[in-house]
Amino acid sequence: MQLNTYLTETFSYNDQTNKKLLGKIRLLSDDREATKLFSHLINCQYKWMARVIQDPNANKMSWWEPVYDFDRLEDEWTKSLIPWLNYIARKTEEELSTEVTFTGSDNTRWAATPKDIALQLNYHSIHHRAQIQSILRRQRIEPDFVDYIGTKYRKLSK
């Protein structure tokens, strides 16, 4: 499988499961923590893309702010995802595996490949999705089954 395809499929999985999760967050009596975590995922996609494309304002962007109103989360999520999907579609495997440099939060220079940044975003999403599922359980809401394999396996007839 080509790297572009793999990364696109990974973003697609996270897109589907995160949007599914929004339906459960809507049921929370107190959605503040879940909304903050979901907003963080959006902000991470924006900030990392800004770093990849060498946006001079990237370092001024927050990982945690803004916290979006719940009703804006799905639109903002999609808006933060589209630049990644477009970026991956335009790049060769070699370009995705070539380091880009950026200024870190500590104001020193760092380097990473766009491929690894994309993977980080997706793995980070899984991490925070699990935290949100714990919030759901604490408020007695059963999370949906969102394991990756659930999007791939199929039941065979007897």
One Martini backbone bead per residue (centre of mass of N, CA, C, O) as a GRO file, in nm:
protein
  158
    1MET     BB    1   0.097   0.036   0.022
    2GLN     BB    2   0.065   0.351  -0.002
    3LEU     BB    3   0.122   0.614   0.194
    4ASN     BB    4  -0.111   0.797   0.107
    5THR     BB    5  -0.329   0.586   0.155
    6TYR     BB    6  -0.277   0.528   0.450
    7LEU     BB    7  -0.317   0.817   0.559
    8THR     BB    8  -0.601   0.857   0.448
    9GLU     BB    9  -0.730   0.616   0.598
   10THR     BB   10  -0.660   0.716   0.881
   11PHE     BB   11  -0.816   0.981   0.867
   12SER     BB   12  -1.088   0.852   0.799
   13TYR     BB   13  -1.125   0.691   1.054
   14ASN     BB   14  -1.111   0.935   1.248
   15ASP     BB   15  -1.343   1.087   1.127
   16GLN     BB   16  -1.567   0.881   1.176
   17THR     BB   17  -1.524   0.838   1.487
   18ASN     BB   18  -1.542   1.134   1.577
   19LYS     BB   19  -1.828   1.185   1.468
   20LYS     BB   20  -1.959   0.965   1.636
   21LEU     BB   21  -1.877   1.085   1.913
   22LEU     BB   22  -2.050   1.343   1.901
   23GLY     BB   23  -2.321   1.199   1.959
   24LYS     BB   24  -2.235   1.137   2.260
   25ILE     BB   25  -2.160   1.416   2.366
   26ARG     BB   26  -2.450   1.531   2.340
   27LEU     BB   27  -2.547   1.347   2.605
   28LEU     BB   28  -2.410   1.517   2.796
   29SER     BB   29  -2.443   1.707   3.084
   30ASP     BB   30  -2.114   1.742   3.078
   31ASP     BB   31  -1.909   1.870   2.799
   32ARG     BB   32  -1.643   2.028   2.859
   33GLU     BB   33  -1.409   1.820   2.846
   34ALA     BB   34  -1.476   1.697   2.569
   35THR     BB   35  -1.468   1.963   2.410
   36LYS     BB   36  -1.176   2.030   2.475
   37LEU     BB   37  -1.048   1.776   2.346
   38PHE     BB   38  -1.167   1.813   2.062
   39SER     BB   39  -1.045   2.093   2.014
   40HIS     BB   40  -0.753   2.000   2.038
   41LEU     BB   41  -0.750   1.829   1.779
   42ILE     BB   42  -0.801   2.062   1.592
   43ASN     BB   43  -0.560   2.245   1.675
   44CYS     BB   44  -0.342   2.040   1.597
   45GLN     BB   45  -0.398   2.036   1.293
   46TYR     BB   46  -0.345   2.334   1.249
   47LYS     BB   47  -0.057   2.360   1.374
   48TRP     BB   48   0.091   2.142   1.211
   49MET     BB   49   0.035   2.264   0.937
   50ALA     BB   50   0.174   2.531   0.990
   51ARG     BB   51   0.450   2.401   1.025
   52VAL     BB   52   0.478   2.255   0.750
   53ILE     BB   53   0.421   2.543   0.582
   54GLN     BB   54   0.569   2.780   0.739
   55ASP     BB   55   0.408   2.944   0.935
   56PRO     BB   56   0.483   3.226   1.122
   57ASN     BB   57   0.221   3.170   1.331
   58ALA     BB   58   0.243   2.888   1.464
   59ASN     BB   59   0.359   2.961   1.757
   60LYS     BB   60   0.086   3.125   1.838
   61MET     BB   61  -0.053   2.873   1.852
   62SER     BB   62  -0.281   2.670   2.013
   63TRP     BB   63  -0.360   2.360   2.150
   64TRP     BB   64  -0.632   2.468   2.339
   65GLU     BB   65  -0.694   2.718   2.156
   66PRO     BB   66  -0.988   2.706   2.104
   67VAL     BB   67  -1.301   2.650   2.246
   68TYR     BB   68  -1.557   2.508   2.106
   69ASP     BB   69  -1.856   2.489   2.029
   70PHE     BB   70  -2.029   2.216   1.991
   71ASP     BB   71  -2.180   2.309   1.716
   72ARG     BB   72  -1.871   2.341   1.573
   73LEU     BB   73  -1.700   2.080   1.571
   74GLU     BB   74  -1.754   1.942   1.299
   75ASP     BB   75  -1.669   2.175   1.114
   76GLU     BB   76  -1.383   2.216   1.233
   77TRP     BB   77  -1.280   1.938   1.184
   78THR     BB   78  -1.307   1.943   0.878
   79LYS     BB   79  -1.138   2.201   0.834
   80SER     BB   80  -0.872   2.063   0.963
   81LEU     BB   81  -0.856   1.812   0.758
   82ILE     BB   82  -0.839   1.904   0.461
   83PRO     BB   83  -0.539   1.997   0.444
   84TRP     BB   84  -0.429   1.709   0.486
   85LEU     BB   85  -0.555   1.567   0.244
   86ASN     BB   86  -0.436   1.759   0.031
   87TYR     BB   87  -0.139   1.727   0.100
   88ILE     BB   88  -0.116   1.421   0.056
   89ALA     BB   89  -0.216   1.423  -0.245
   90ARG     BB   90   0.039   1.614  -0.345
   91LYS     BB   91   0.238   1.402  -0.236
   92THR     BB   92   0.504   1.222  -0.213
   93GLU     BB   93   0.669   0.988  -0.048
   94GLU     BB   94   0.929   1.150  -0.030
   95GLU     BB   95   0.800   1.413   0.084
   96LEU     BB   96   0.673   1.270   0.340
   97SER     BB   97   0.992   1.173   0.420
   98THR     BB   98   1.072   1.474   0.448
   99GLU     BB   99   1.197   1.700   0.631
  100VAL     BB  100   1.076   1.942   0.849
  101THR     BB  101   1.080   2.264   0.983
  102PHE     BB  102   1.054   2.402   1.324
  103THR     BB  103   0.919   2.581   1.586
  104GLY     BB  104   0.902   2.535   1.902
  105SER     BB  105   0.778   2.602   2.215
  106ASP     BB  106   1.101   2.657   2.296
  107ASN     BB  107   1.236   2.813   2.040
  108THR     BB  108   1.336   2.572   1.879
  109ARG     BB  109   1.465   2.363   1.648
  110TRP     BB  110   1.290   2.131   1.432
  111ALA     BB  111   1.233   1.785   1.309
  112ALA     BB  112   1.005   1.634   1.065
  113THR     BB  113   0.786   1.433   0.917
  114PRO     BB  114   0.485   1.437   0.773
  115LYS     BB  115   0.422   1.143   0.832
  116ASP     BB  116   0.466   1.160   1.145
  117ILE     BB  117   0.264   1.382   1.196
  118ALA     BB  118   0.016   1.236   1.090
  119LEU     BB  119   0.036   0.999   1.286
  120GLN     BB  120   0.020   1.163   1.543
  121LEU     BB  121  -0.262   1.276   1.501
  122ASN     BB  122  -0.402   0.996   1.499
  123TYR     BB  123  -0.298   0.884   1.771
  124HIS     BB  124  -0.397   1.124   1.941
  125SER     BB  125  -0.694   1.077   1.882
  126ILE     BB  126  -0.716   0.806   2.023
  127HIS     BB  127  -0.643   0.902   2.303
  128HIS     BB  128  -0.878   1.116   2.336
  129ARG     BB  129  -1.110   0.926   2.277
  130ALA     BB  130  -1.068   0.758   2.532
  131GLN     BB  131  -1.120   0.986   2.729
  132ILE     BB  132  -1.409   1.042   2.636
  133GLN     BB  133  -1.515   0.759   2.701
  134SER     BB  134  -1.472   0.793   3.006
  135ILE     BB  135  -1.669   1.024   3.038
  136LEU     BB  136  -1.915   0.873   2.949
  137ARG     BB  137  -1.908   0.653   3.168
  138ARG     BB  138  -1.927   0.847   3.414
  139GLN     BB  139  -2.222   0.938   3.273
  140ARG     BB  140  -2.368   0.669   3.175
  141ILE     BB  141  -2.240   0.626   2.877
  142GLU     BB  142  -2.227   0.431   2.603
  143PRO     BB  143  -2.000   0.365   2.395
  144ASP     BB  144  -1.896   0.319   2.101
  145PHE     BB  145  -1.774   0.115   1.860
  146VAL     BB  146  -1.423   0.220   1.743
  147ASP     BB  147  -1.266   0.011   1.628
  148TYR     BB  148  -1.092  -0.051   1.353
  149ILE     BB  149  -1.188  -0.343   1.292
  150GLY     BB  150  -1.494  -0.258   1.268
  151THR     BB  151  -1.425  -0.144   0.961
  152LYS     BB  152  -1.321  -0.449   0.837
  153TYR     BB  153  -1.488  -0.662   0.928
  154ARG     BB  154  -1.665  -0.980   0.858
  155LYS     BB  155  -1.935  -1.177   0.840
  156LEU     BB  156  -1.986  -1.509   0.806
  157SER     BB  157  -2.138  -1.753   0.684
  158LYS     BB  158  -2.224  -2.085   0.774
   0.00000   0.00000   0.00000
